[in-house]
């Protein structure tokens, strides 16, 4: 059984070509989530954590105070500085 092609009862109305909408440019300056001080603190925290892991390394005196107490505290301090660097609010400069 073949399908029959039918024409619409009324002609289809097409609208005139729409004019493109001009995008308005926003003149606000770009603001980043983190400021320069945040990145500086984050790099310092990475250095502190790396120093703490360096204190933990070594092959002699496994149960020394440096490896058991001081190095983990240094690493935790580095993580604390990292959290502070992330949560510190960037100060916006007003010109």
Backbone as XML, in Angstrom:
<?xml version="1.0"?>
<chain id="A" units="angstrom">
  <residue number="1" name="UNK">
    <atom name="N" x="0.833" y="-1.152" z="0.000"/>
    <atom name="CA" x="0.000" y="0.000" z="0.000"/>
    <atom name="C" x="0.891" y="1.232" z="0.000"/>
  </residue>
  <residue number="2" name="UNK">
    <atom name="N" x="0.715" y="2.060" z="-0.959"/>
    <atom name="CA" x="1.540" y="3.257" z="-1.114"/>
    <atom name="C" x="0.936" y="4.412" z="-0.339"/>
  </residue>
  <residue number="3" name="UNK">
    <atom name="N" x="1.803" y="5.253" z="0.164"/>
    <atom name="CA" x="1.335" y="6.436" z="0.896"/>
    <atom name="C" x="1.025" y="7.534" z="-0.100"/>
  </residue>
  <residue number="4" name="UNK">
    <atom name="N" x="-0.012" y="8.259" z="0.203"/>
    <atom name="CA" x="-0.381" y="9.375" z="-0.655"/>
    <atom name="C" x="0.201" y="10.658" z="-0.081"/>
  </residue>
  <residue number="5" name="UNK">
    <atom name="N" x="0.757" y="11.466" z="-0.956"/>
    <atom name="CA" x="1.311" y="12.744" z="-0.546"/>
    <atom name="C" x="0.205" y="13.778" z="-0.652"/>
  </residue>
  <residue number="6" name="UNK">
    <atom name="N" x="-0.070" y="14.459" z="0.431"/>
    <atom name="CA" x="-1.115" y="15.471" z="0.427"/>
    <atom name="C" x="-0.510" y="16.835" z="0.643"/>
  </residue>
  <residue number="7" name="UNK">
    <atom name="N" x="-1.143" y="17.820" z="0.075"/>
    <atom name="CA" x="-0.709" y="19.200" z="0.240"/>
    <atom name="C" x="-1.451" y="19.800" z="1.425"/>
  </residue>
  <residue number="8" name="UNK">
    <atom name="N" x="-0.811" y="20.758" z="2.141"/>
    <atom name="CA" x="-1.512" y="21.392" z="3.258"/>
    <atom name="C" x="-2.717" y="22.174" z="2.765"/>
  </residue>
  <residue number="9" name="UNK">
    <atom name="N" x="-3.738" y="22.261" z="3.599"/>
    <atom name="CA" x="-4.969" y="22.943" z="3.224"/>
    <atom name="C" x="-4.739" y="24.437" z="3.031"/>
  </residue>
  <residue number="10" name="UNK">
    <atom name="N" x="-3.902" y="25.024" z="3.859"/>
    <atom name="CA" x="-3.607" y="26.447" z="3.712"/>
    <atom name="C" x="-2.116" y="26.596" z="3.462"/>
  </residue>
  <residue number="11" name="UNK">
    <atom name="N" x="-1.753" y="27.632" z="2.743"/>
    <atom name="CA" x="-0.326" y="27.813" z="2.498"/>
    <atom name="C" x="0.430" y="28.095" z="3.809"/>
  </residue>
  <residue number="12" name="UNK">
    <atom name="N" x="1.634" y="27.594" z="3.887"/>
    <atom name="CA" x="2.473" y="27.788" z="5.071"/>
    <atom name="C" x="3.095" y="29.168" z="5.004"/>
  </residue>
  <residue number="13" name="UNK">
    <atom name="N" x="2.935" y="29.931" z="6.093"/>
    <atom name="CA" x="3.497" y="31.275" z="6.139"/>
    <atom name="C" x="4.894" y="31.212" z="6.725"/>
  </residue>
  <residue number="14" name="UNK">
    <atom name="N" x="5.803" y="31.812" z="6.038"/>
    <atom name="CA" x="7.164" y="31.886" z="6.560"/>
    <atom name="C" x="7.440" y="33.317" z="6.967"/>
  </residue>
  <residue number="15" name="UNK">
    <atom name="N" x="8.134" y="33.470" z="8.043"/>
    <atom name="CA" x="8.441" y="34.817" z="8.506"/>
    <atom name="C" x="9.653" y="35.341" z="7.745"/>
  </residue>
  <residue number="16" name="UNK">
    <atom name="N" x="9.782" y="36.637" z="7.726"/>
    <atom name="CA" x="10.930" y="37.262" z="7.072"/>
    <atom name="C" x="12.181" y="36.909" z="7.862"/>
  </residue>
  <residue number="17" name="UNK">
    <atom name="N" x="13.299" y="36.971" z="7.213"/>
    <atom name="CA" x="14.561" y="36.634" z="7.866"/>
    <atom name="C" x="14.774" y="37.556" z="9.064"/>
  </residue>
  <residue number="18" name="UNK">
    <atom name="N" x="15.034" y="36.963" z="10.202"/>
    <atom name="CA" x="15.231" y="37.735" z="11.424"/>
    <atom name="C" x="16.591" y="38.420" z="11.382"/>
  </residue>
  <residue number="19" name="UNK">
    <atom name="N" x="16.619" y="39.632" z="11.884"/>
    <atom name="CA" x="17.877" y="40.360" z="11.938"/>
    <atom name="C" x="18.722" y="39.782" z="13.077"/>
  </residue>
  <residue number="20" name="UNK">
    <atom name="N" x="20.009" y="39.621" z="12.845"/>
    <atom name="CA" x="20.843" y="39.084" z="13.933"/>
    <atom name="C" x="20.908" y="40.077" z="15.092"/>
  </residue>
  <residue number="21" name="UNK">
    <atom name="N" x="20.805" y="39.538" z="16.266"/>
    <atom name="CA" x="20.845" y="40.375" z="17.467"/>
    <atom name="C" x="22.303" y="40.667" z="17.786"/>
  </residue>
  <residue number="22" name="UNK">
    <atom name="N" x="22.623" y="41.942" z="17.917"/>
    <atom name="CA" x="23.991" y="42.344" z="18.232"/>
    <atom name="C" x="24.255" y="42.062" z="19.708"/>
  </residue>
  <residue number="23" name="UNK">
    <atom name="N" x="25.342" y="41.377" z="19.978"/>
    <atom name="CA" x="25.702" y="41.094" z="21.362"/>
    <atom name="C" x="26.328" y="42.325" z="21.989"/>
  </residue>
  <residue number="24" name="UNK">
    <atom name="N" x="25.902" y="42.597" z="23.208"/>
    <atom name="CA" x="26.456" y="43.740" z="23.913"/>
    <atom name="C" x="27.711" y="43.275" z="24.649"/>
  </residue>
  <residue number="25" name="UNK">
    <atom name="N" x="28.771" y="44.017" z="24.466"/>
    <atom name="CA" x="30.016" y="43.660" z="25.139"/>
    <atom name="C" x="29.975" y="44.198" z="26.565"/>
  </residue>
  <residue number="26" name="UNK">
    <atom name="N" x="30.474" y="43.405" z="27.456"/>
    <atom name="CA" x="30.507" y="43.789" z="28.862"/>
    <atom name="C" x="31.867" y="44.425" z="29.141"/>
  </residue>
  <residue number="27" name="UNK">
    <atom name="N" x="31.865" y="45.627" z="29.671"/>
    <atom name="CA" x="33.101" y="46.368" z="29.869"/>
    <atom name="C" x="33.745" y="46.090" z="31.227"/>
  </residue>
  <residue number="28" name="UNK">
    <atom name="N" x="33.183" y="45.145" z="31.977"/>
    <atom name="CA" x="33.767" y="44.850" z="33.289"/>
    <atom name="C" x="35.107" y="44.135" z="33.117"/>
  </residue>
  <residue number="29" name="UNK">
    <atom name="N" x="36.081" y="44.441" z="33.959"/>
    <atom name="CA" x="37.365" y="43.735" z="33.863"/>
    <atom name="C" x="37.215" y="42.288" z="34.334"/>
  </residue>
  <residue number="30" name="UNK">
    <atom name="N" x="38.091" y="41.452" z="33.856"/>
    <atom name="CA" x="38.062" y="40.041" z="34.228"/>
    <atom name="C" x="38.567" y="39.910" z="35.663"/>
  </residue>
  <residue number="31" name="UNK">
    <atom name="N" x="37.808" y="39.204" z="36.487"/>
    <atom name="CA" x="38.247" y="38.983" z="37.863"/>
    <atom name="C" x="38.458" y="37.484" z="38.056"/>
  </residue>
  <residue number="32" name="UNK">
    <atom name="N" x="39.618" y="37.137" z="38.556"/>
    <atom name="CA" x="39.963" y="35.745" z="38.783"/>
    <atom name="C" x="39.497" y="35.310" z="40.161"/>
  </residue>
  <residue number="33" name="UNK">
    <atom name="N" x="39.363" y="34.014" z="40.349"/>
    <atom name="CA" x="38.918" y="33.486" z="41.629"/>
    <atom name="C" x="39.997" y="33.700" z="42.680"/>
  </residue>
  <residue number="34" name="UNK">
    <atom name="N" x="41.253" y="33.427" z="42.323"/>
    <atom name="CA" x="42.357" y="33.578" z="43.253"/>
    <atom name="C" x="43.197" y="34.785" z="42.872"/>
  </residue>
  <residue number="35" name="UNK">
    <atom name="N" x="43.732" y="35.431" z="43.872"/>
    <atom name="CA" x="44.616" y="36.559" z="43.644"/>
    <atom name="C" x="46.070" y="36.118" z="43.662"/>
  </residue>
  <residue number="36" name="UNK">
    <atom name="N" x="46.945" y="37.090" z="43.477"/>
    <atom name="CA" x="48.379" y="36.802" z="43.449"/>
    <atom name="C" x="48.868" y="36.256" z="44.783"/>
  </residue>
  <residue number="37" name="UNK">
    <atom name="N" x="48.345" y="36.791" z="45.860"/>
    <atom name="CA" x="48.743" y="36.345" z="47.195"/>
    <atom name="C" x="48.299" y="34.899" z="47.446"/>
  </residue>
  <residue number="38" name="UNK">
    <atom name="N" x="47.129" y="34.511" z="46.922"/>
    <atom name="CA" x="46.665" y="33.135" z="47.080"/>
    <atom name="C" x="47.630" y="32.159" z="46.418"/>
  </residue>
  <residue number="39" name="UNK">
    <atom name="N" x="48.057" y="32.469" z="45.209"/>
    <atom name="CA" x="48.986" y="31.587" z="44.510"/>
    <atom name="C" x="50.334" y="31.527" z="45.230"/>
  </residue>
  <residue number="40" name="UNK">
    <atom name="N" x="50.773" y="32.646" z="45.746"/>
    <atom name="CA" x="52.044" y="32.675" z="46.469"/>
    <atom name="C" x="51.963" y="31.792" z="47.713"/>
  </residue>
  <residue number="41" name="UNK">
    <atom name="N" x="50.871" y="31.904" z="48.471"/>
    <atom name="CA" x="50.700" y="31.075" z="49.656"/>
    <atom name="C" x="50.592" y="29.596" z="49.291"/>
  </residue>
  <residue number="42" name="UNK">
    <atom name="N" x="49.945" y="29.303" z="48.182"/>
    <atom name="CA" x="49.799" y="27.910" z="47.769"/>
    <atom name="C" x="51.145" y="27.309" z="47.386"/>
  </residue>
  <residue number="43" name="UNK">
    <atom name="N" x="51.990" y="28.073" z="46.718"/>
    <atom name="CA" x="53.328" y="27.579" z="46.366"/>
    <atom name="C" x="54.165" y="27.367" z="47.630"/>
  </residue>
  <residue number="44" name="UNK">
    <atom name="N" x="54.027" y="28.274" z="48.603"/>
    <atom name="CA" x="54.734" y="28.114" z="49.872"/>
    <atom name="C" x="54.260" y="26.852" z="50.589"/>
  </residue>
  <residue number="45" name="UNK">
    <atom name="N" x="52.954" y="26.591" z="50.543"/>
    <atom name="CA" x="52.436" y="25.392" z="51.204"/>
    <atom name="C" x="52.957" y="24.119" z="50.537"/>
  </residue>
  <residue number="46" name="UNK">
    <atom name="N" x="53.092" y="24.118" z="49.222"/>
    <atom name="CA" x="53.652" y="22.963" z="48.528"/>
    <atom name="C" x="55.102" y="22.744" z="48.963"/>
  </residue>
  <residue number="47" name="UNK">
    <atom name="N" x="55.852" y="23.833" z="49.118"/>
    <atom name="CA" x="57.245" y="23.721" z="49.557"/>
    <atom name="C" x="57.325" y="23.184" z="50.988"/>
  </residue>
  <residue number="48" name="UNK">
    <atom name="N" x="56.417" y="23.612" z="51.861"/>
    <atom name="CA" x="56.415" y="23.135" z="53.242"/>
    <atom name="C" x="56.101" y="21.644" z="53.291"/>
  </residue>
  <residue number="49" name="UNK">
    <atom name="N" x="55.108" y="21.209" z="52.519"/>
    <atom name="CA" x="54.753" y="19.787" z="52.485"/>
    <atom name="C" x="55.922" y="18.964" z="51.941"/>
  </residue>
  <residue number="50" name="UNK">
    <atom name="N" x="56.569" y="19.451" z="50.885"/>
    <atom name="CA" x="57.719" y="18.733" z="50.324"/>
    <atom name="C" x="58.851" y="18.639" z="51.346"/>
  </residue>
  <residue number="51" name="UNK">
    <atom name="N" x="59.069" y="19.718" z="52.104"/>
    <atom name="CA" x="60.103" y="19.689" z="53.144"/>
    <atom name="C" x="59.747" y="18.679" z="54.233"/>
  </residue>
  <residue number="52" name="UNK">
    <atom name="N" x="58.476" y="18.600" z="54.584"/>
    <atom name="CA" x="58.041" y="17.623" z="55.578"/>
    <atom name="C" x="58.267" y="16.194" z="55.111"/>
  </residue>
  <residue number="53" name="UNK">
    <atom name="N" x="57.985" y="15.927" z="53.837"/>
    <atom name="CA" x="58.243" y="14.588" z="53.306"/>
    <atom name="C" x="59.745" y="14.310" z="53.230"/>
  </residue>
  <residue number="54" name="UNK">
    <atom name="N" x="60.525" y="15.344" z="52.971"/>
    <atom name="CA" x="61.979" y="15.169" z="52.982"/>
    <atom name="C" x="62.468" y="14.793" z="54.383"/>
  </residue>
  <residue number="55" name="UNK">
    <atom name="N" x="61.878" y="15.429" z="55.411"/>
    <atom name="CA" x="62.240" y="15.087" z="56.788"/>
    <atom name="C" x="61.868" y="13.644" z="57.120"/>
  </residue>
  <residue number="56" name="UNK">
    <atom name="N" x="60.793" y="13.134" z="56.529"/>
    <atom name="CA" x="60.368" y="11.764" z="56.791"/>
    <atom name="C" x="61.233" y="10.733" z="56.075"/>
  </residue>
  <residue number="57" name="UNK">
    <atom name="N" x="61.927" y="11.140" z="55.032"/>
    <atom name="CA" x="62.704" y="10.172" z="54.258"/>
    <atom name="C" x="63.990" y="9.809" z="54.993"/>
  </residue>
  <residue number="58" name="UNK">
    <atom name="N" x="64.658" y="8.819" z="54.493"/>
    <atom name="CA" x="65.910" y="8.380" z="55.097"/>
    <atom name="C" x="65.824" y="6.916" z="55.461"/>
  </residue>
  <residue number="59" name="UNK">
    <atom name="N" x="66.976" y="6.336" z="55.732"/>
    <atom name="CA" x="66.996" y="4.907" z="56.028"/>
    <atom name="C" x="67.483" y="4.609" z="57.437"/>
  </residue>
  <residue number="60" name="UNK">
    <atom name="N" x="68.073" y="5.553" z="58.104"/>
    <atom name="CA" x="68.587" y="5.288" z="59.444"/>
    <atom name="C" x="67.659" y="5.871" z="60.497"/>
  </residue>
  <residue number="61" name="UNK">
    <atom name="N" x="67.688" y="5.301" z="61.668"/>
    <atom name="CA" x="66.923" y="5.775" z="62.824"/>
    <atom name="C" x="65.438" y="5.946" z="62.472"/>
  </residue>
  <residue number="62" name="UNK">
    <atom name="N" x="64.792" y="4.808" z="62.216"/>
    <atom name="CA" x="63.396" y="4.811" z="61.779"/>
    <atom name="C" x="62.481" y="5.441" z="62.827"/>
  </residue>
  <residue number="63" name="UNK">
    <atom name="N" x="62.766" y="5.226" z="64.081"/>
    <atom name="CA" x="61.886" y="5.702" z="65.145"/>
    <atom name="C" x="62.389" y="6.991" z="65.787"/>
  </residue>
  <residue number="64" name="UNK">
    <atom name="N" x="63.081" y="7.820" z="65.023"/>
    <atom name="CA" x="63.574" y="9.080" z="65.559"/>
    <atom name="C" x="62.454" y="10.097" z="65.729"/>
  </residue>
  <residue number="65" name="UNK">
    <atom name="N" x="62.689" y="11.047" z="66.604"/>
    <atom name="CA" x="61.689" y="12.087" z="66.870"/>
    <atom name="C" x="61.387" y="12.913" z="65.632"/>
  </residue>
  <residue number="66" name="UNK">
    <atom name="N" x="62.381" y="13.127" z="64.803"/>
    <atom name="CA" x="62.166" y="13.928" z="63.594"/>
    <atom name="C" x="61.181" y="13.246" z="62.656"/>
  </residue>
  <residue number="67" name="UNK">
    <atom name="N" x="61.326" y="11.943" z="62.465"/>
    <atom name="CA" x="60.451" y="11.229" z="61.541"/>
    <atom name="C" x="59.072" y="10.945" z="62.116"/>
  </residue>
  <residue number="68" name="UNK">
    <atom name="N" x="58.986" y="10.764" z="63.409"/>
    <atom name="CA" x="57.725" y="10.366" z="64.026"/>
    <atom name="C" x="56.868" y="11.568" z="64.412"/>
  </residue>
  <residue number="69" name="UNK">
    <atom name="N" x="57.487" y="12.649" z="64.866"/>
    <atom name="CA" x="56.714" y="13.773" z="65.407"/>
    <atom name="C" x="56.836" y="15.024" z="64.543"/>
  </residue>
  <residue number="70" name="UNK">
    <atom name="N" x="58.045" y="15.458" z="64.306"/>
    <atom name="CA" x="58.259" y="16.764" z="63.672"/>
    <atom name="C" x="57.821" y="16.765" z="62.208"/>
  </residue>
  <residue number="71" name="UNK">
    <atom name="N" x="58.229" y="15.760" z="61.440"/>
    <atom name="CA" x="57.898" y="15.731" z="60.013"/>
    <atom name="C" x="56.389" y="15.688" z="59.755"/>
  </residue>
  <residue number="72" name="UNK">
    <atom name="N" x="55.619" y="14.850" z="60.453"/>
    <atom name="CA" x="54.167" y="14.893" z="60.223"/>
    <atom name="C" x="53.537" y="16.229" z="60.601"/>
  </residue>
  <residue number="73" name="UNK">
    <atom name="N" x="54.053" y="16.873" z="61.653"/>
    <atom name="CA" x="53.531" y="18.196" z="62.016"/>
    <atom name="C" x="53.859" y="19.233" z="60.939"/>
  </residue>
  <residue number="74" name="UNK">
    <atom name="N" x="55.031" y="19.128" z="60.340"/>
    <atom name="CA" x="55.404" y="20.049" z="59.263"/>
    <atom name="C" x="54.485" y="19.833" z="58.061"/>
  </residue>
  <residue number="75" name="UNK">
    <atom name="N" x="54.214" y="18.568" z="57.733"/>
    <atom name="CA" x="53.319" y="18.273" z="56.606"/>
    <atom name="C" x="51.913" y="18.795" z="56.884"/>
  </residue>
  <residue number="76" name="UNK">
    <atom name="N" x="51.394" y="18.560" z="58.078"/>
    <atom name="CA" x="50.070" y="19.077" z="58.425"/>
    <atom name="C" x="50.045" y="20.600" z="58.410"/>
  </residue>
  <residue number="77" name="UNK">
    <atom name="N" x="51.130" y="21.225" z="58.850"/>
    <atom name="CA" x="51.214" y="22.688" z="58.766"/>
    <atom name="C" x="51.191" y="23.167" z="57.326"/>
  </residue>
  <residue number="78" name="UNK">
    <atom name="N" x="51.858" y="22.437" z="56.436"/>
    <atom name="CA" x="51.836" y="22.789" z="55.016"/>
    <atom name="C" x="50.443" y="22.668" z="54.425"/>
  </residue>
  <residue number="79" name="UNK">
    <atom name="N" x="49.708" y="21.602" z="54.836"/>
    <atom name="CA" x="48.325" y="21.466" z="54.369"/>
    <atom name="C" x="47.450" y="22.583" z="54.928"/>
  </residue>
  <residue number="80" name="UNK">
    <atom name="N" x="47.700" y="22.992" z="56.152"/>
    <atom name="CA" x="46.929" y="24.091" z="56.748"/>
    <atom name="C" x="47.169" y="25.396" z="55.989"/>
  </residue>
  <residue number="81" name="UNK">
    <atom name="N" x="48.406" y="25.648" z="55.617"/>
    <atom name="CA" x="48.702" y="26.851" z="54.824"/>
    <atom name="C" x="48.020" y="26.754" z="53.461"/>
  </residue>
  <residue number="82" name="UNK">
    <atom name="N" x="47.971" y="25.542" z="52.891"/>
    <atom name="CA" x="47.287" y="25.346" z="51.606"/>
    <atom name="C" x="45.795" y="25.621" z="51.706"/>
  </residue>
  <residue number="83" name="UNK">
    <atom name="N" x="45.155" y="25.134" z="52.779"/>
    <atom name="CA" x="43.733" y="25.424" z="52.974"/>
    <atom name="C" x="43.500" y="26.913" z="53.169"/>
  </residue>
  <residue number="84" name="UNK">
    <atom name="N" x="44.378" y="27.548" z="53.912"/>
    <atom name="CA" x="44.253" y="28.999" z="54.099"/>
    <atom name="C" x="44.390" y="29.730" z="52.767"/>
  </residue>
  <residue number="85" name="UNK">
    <atom name="N" x="45.316" y="29.268" z="51.922"/>
    <atom name="CA" x="45.518" y="29.902" z="50.612"/>
    <atom name="C" x="44.287" y="29.753" z="49.737"/>
  </residue>
  <residue number="86" name="UNK">
    <atom name="N" x="43.596" y="28.632" z="49.851"/>
    <atom name="CA" x="42.400" y="28.418" z="49.033"/>
    <atom name="C" x="41.242" y="29.263" z="49.537"/>
  </residue>
  <residue number="87" name="UNK">
    <atom name="N" x="41.055" y="29.332" z="50.850"/>
    <atom name="CA" x="39.900" y="30.012" z="51.404"/>
    <atom name="C" x="40.093" y="31.510" z="51.602"/>
  </residue>
  <residue number="88" name="UNK">
    <atom name="N" x="41.307" y="32.003" z="51.470"/>
    <atom name="CA" x="41.543" y="33.438" z="51.637"/>
    <atom name="C" x="40.870" y="34.196" z="50.510"/>
  </residue>
  <residue number="89" name="UNK">
    <atom name="N" x="40.159" y="35.216" z="50.860"/>
    <atom name="CA" x="39.446" y="36.017" z="49.867"/>
    <atom name="C" x="40.418" y="36.943" z="49.169"/>
  </residue>
  <residue number="90" name="UNK">
    <atom name="N" x="40.350" y="36.972" z="47.843"/>
    <atom name="CA" x="41.223" y="37.851" z="47.074"/>
    <atom name="C" x="40.759" y="39.297" z="47.265"/>
  </residue>
  <residue number="91" name="UNK">
    <atom name="N" x="41.701" y="40.179" z="47.464"/>
    <atom name="CA" x="41.388" y="41.591" z="47.669"/>
    <atom name="C" x="41.300" y="42.250" z="46.292"/>
  </residue>
  <residue number="92" name="UNK">
    <atom name="N" x="40.172" y="42.890" z="46.015"/>
    <atom name="CA" x="39.970" y="43.548" z="44.728"/>
    <atom name="C" x="40.644" y="44.919" z="44.752"/>
  </residue>
  <residue number="93" name="UNK">
    <atom name="N" x="41.378" y="45.196" z="43.695"/>
    <atom name="CA" x="42.028" y="46.500" z="43.593"/>
    <atom name="C" x="41.057" y="47.510" z="43.019"/>
  </residue>
  <residue number="94" name="UNK">
    <atom name="N" x="41.018" y="48.675" z="43.634"/>
    <atom name="CA" x="40.150" y="49.757" z="43.173"/>
    <atom name="C" x="41.038" y="50.842" z="42.604"/>
  </residue>
  <residue number="95" name="UNK">
    <atom name="N" x="40.861" y="51.127" z="41.341"/>
    <atom name="CA" x="41.677" y="52.165" z="40.695"/>
    <atom name="C" x="40.951" y="53.472" z="40.615"/>
  </residue>
</chain>
